[in-house]
Amino acid sequence: MKTMLKPIIFSLTLLMFSCGNSEKKEQNSSTAEIPVSREMMAELTSPPNVPTPIGRRKAKKTYR
C-alpha cells in the first residue's frame, strides 16, 4: 500500500506545481487601449428585399 501511495502523491504534487502559475495576466484592462495591428475592408450587404409599389398611391401611415 505504501509503495503505491508514494508515486500517486508525487504525481499529484508535481501536477499542482506545474499548473500553479500557468495563467498570464493581461496588460490591457480596457479594450480601447488594445493596439490595432491591421485594417480590414468592410463588407457591404444588399438592402432588404422590398417589393415594388403597385400603382401610384402615397405611402400608408402605420398605427401602433
N, C-alpha and C positions, 0 to 999 in steps of 0.2 A: 504494500500500500504506500509506504513512504517513498519507494523508488519511482512510482508513477506520479506522486504528488509534486516532487521537485521539478520535473520538466514542465508540468502544467503551470505551476506558479511562476517559473522562469519565463515561459512564453507569454503569460498574461501580463507580467510586469514589463516585458520587452514591448508588447503591443501598446500598453498605456504610455510608455515614454516615447515611442516612435510617433504616435498620433497626438501628442500633447500640444505642440505649438505649430500645427500644420496650417492654420488659417492665417492669411496675411491681412493686415489692417489696410483699409482703403485710405488713400491720401486725400482724395477729393470728397468732401462731405456733401457738396451741392452739385447738382447736375449742370448748373450754369458755369461751373469752374472747369469742367472737363474740356480739354483742348480738342479742337476739330482737326482730324488728320487729312480729310479729303472732302471733295464736294461731289454731289450726285445730281443728275438731271431729274426733274420731276416728271412723272408720267401723267399725261393729260388723258382724262377719261371723256367718253362721249356723253352728251346730255341725255336726260331720261327720255324714254320713248313716249312722246306725247302725240296723240292723234291729231291730224289736221282738222281745222274747223270746217263745219258743214254750213254753207250759206254765208250770208253777210249779216250777222247779228252781233250785238255787243256782248261782252262777257257778262255772265250772270254773277250776282252777288251771292256769296255763300254765307249762310247763317250758322252760327254755332250754338 
